[in-house]
């Protein structure tokens, strides 16, 4: 691919942002004794809360690609750490709902809040139209990122190493 291609250049810049965010997530996980999957689970639960999506163990396992035993172990671990709580659904007592604790939210905000605030402040220099374009771009990139190569496709790649 042509290294002067504007799309490729944006990809590399986006990858740099992704790496910086991953470093922050890894540092938070290390500081608080969390496995990377624990942190992914907490983010899924935050997103579910924001979207008004009920979070059940089955839903969380699907989001994380975990089997039932792995999901249960993850939930047990996060519950022991005081990061989430289980509660029976008021309408269907057979259903278990998951929710982050106030302490988990405060802990996450204390670490990631300054980064979020700085990012939101940086976006204030953009017009509404520019932000809409960025939003469309990020949605398109998220869709592309969700396309994963098959194991067979990886073996067929020249050199067998990572691209880019």
C-alpha positions in Angstrom: 0.0 0.0 0.0 1.2 3.5 -0.8 2.6 5.1 2.4 1.3 8.5 1.2 -2.3 7.3 1.1 -4.2 9.7 3.4 -6.4 6.8 4.6 -3.3 4.8 5.6 -1.8 7.9 7.3 -5.0 8.3 9.3 -4.9 4.6 10.2 -1.4 5.0 11.7 -2.5 8.0 13.7 -5.6 6.2 14.9 -3.4 3.3 15.9 -1.2 5.7 17.9 -4.2 6.9 19.8 -5.3 3.3 20.4 -1.9 2.5 21.8 -2.0 5.4 24.2 -5.4 4.5 25.4 -4.3 0.8 25.8 -1.3 2.0 27.9 -3.7 3.9 30.2 -6.0 0.9 30.5 -3.0 -1.4 31.2 -1.7 1.0 33.9 -5.2 1.2 35.6 -5.5 -2.6 35.5 -2.0 -3.1 37.0 -2.6 -0.5 39.7 -5.9 -2.1 40.8 -5.1 -5.8 40.4 -7.4 -6.3 37.4 -7.0 -8.6 34.5 -7.5 -7.0 31.1 -10.7 -8.9 30.7 -11.9 -7.5 34.0 -11.4 -4.0 32.7 -13.2 -4.8 29.4 -16.1 -6.1 31.5 -16.2 -2.9 33.5 -16.3 -0.9 30.3 -19.1 -3.1 28.9 -21.1 -2.5 32.1 -20.5 1.3 31.9 -21.7 1.3 28.3 -24.7 -0.8 29.1 -25.7 1.6 31.9 -25.3 4.6 29.6 -27.5 2.9 27.0 -30.1 1.7 29.4 -29.3 -1.9 28.5 -29.9 -4.5 31.2 -26.7 -6.4 31.9 -27.1 -10.0 32.7 -24.3 -12.6 33.1 -25.2 -14.1 29.7 -25.1 -10.7 28.0 -21.7 -9.9 29.5 -20.3 -13.3 28.5 -21.4 -12.7 24.9 -19.9 -9.2 24.9 -16.5 -10.6 26.1 -16.6 -13.9 24.2 -16.5 -15.9 27.4 -18.2 -19.2 28.1 -20.5 -19.6 31.2 -17.8 -20.8 33.5 -15.4 -18.0 32.5 -18.1 -15.4 32.9 -19.0 -16.7 36.4 -15.4 -16.6 37.5 -15.0 -13.0 36.1 -18.2 -11.8 37.9 -17.2 -13.5 41.2 -13.7 -11.9 41.0 -15.2 -8.4 40.3 -17.7 -8.8 43.0 -15.0 -9.8 45.5 -13.0 -6.7 44.4 -16.1 -4.5 45.1 -16.4 -3.5 41.5 -19.8 -4.9 40.7 -22.9 -6.3 42.4 -25.5 -8.8 41.4 -29.2 -8.1 42.0 -32.4 -9.9 41.1 -34.5 -8.2 38.5 -37.6 -6.7 40.2 -39.9 -7.9 37.4 -38.4 -11.4 36.9 -36.8 -12.7 40.1 -35.2 -15.5 38.1 -33.0 -13.0 36.2 -29.7 -11.7 37.7 -28.7 -8.2 36.7 -25.2 -6.8 37.0 -24.4 -3.3 38.1 -21.2 -1.4 38.8 -20.7 -0.2 42.3 -20.4 3.5 43.1 -16.9 2.8 44.2 -16.0 1.3 40.8 -17.4 4.3 39.0 -15.5 6.7 41.3 -12.3 4.7 40.9 -12.5 4.7 37.1 -13.4 8.4 37.0 -10.5 9.3 39.3 -8.0 7.7 36.9 -9.6 8.3 33.5 -11.5 11.5 34.3 -8.6 13.9 33.5 -8.0 12.1 30.1 -11.7 12.3 29.3 -11.9 16.0 30.3 -8.8 16.8 28.2 -10.3 15.0 25.2 -13.7 16.7 25.5 -11.9 20.1 25.9 -9.8 19.4 22.7 -13.0 18.7 20.8 -14.5 22.1 21.6 -12.2 23.6 19.0 -14.1 21.7 16.3 -17.4 22.8 14.6 -20.5 20.7 14.9 -20.1 19.7 11.3 -16.5 18.6 11.9 -17.5 16.6 14.9 -20.3 14.9 12.9 -17.6 14.0 10.3 -15.4 12.6 13.0 -18.3 10.7 14.4 -19.0 9.1 11.0 -15.3 8.3 10.6 -15.1 6.6 14.0 -18.3 4.6 13.3 -16.9 3.5 10.0 -13.5 2.6 11.6 -15.3 0.6 14.4 -17.1 -1.3 11.7 -13.9 -2.1 9.9 -12.1 -3.0 13.1 -14.9 -5.5 13.9 -13.9 -7.4 10.7 -11.4 -10.0 11.9 -9.2 -12.1 9.7 -9.6 -15.8 9.8 -6.8 -18.0 11.0 -6.5 -19.4 7.5 -6.2 -15.9 6.1 -3.4 -15.1 8.4 -1.4 -18.1 7.3 -1.8 -16.9 3.7 -0.3 -13.5 4.4 3.1 -12.9 2.8 5.7 -12.9 5.6 3.1 -14.1 8.2 3.7 -10.9 10.3 1.5 -8.1 11.4 0.6 -5.5 8.8 1.3 -1.8 8.9 
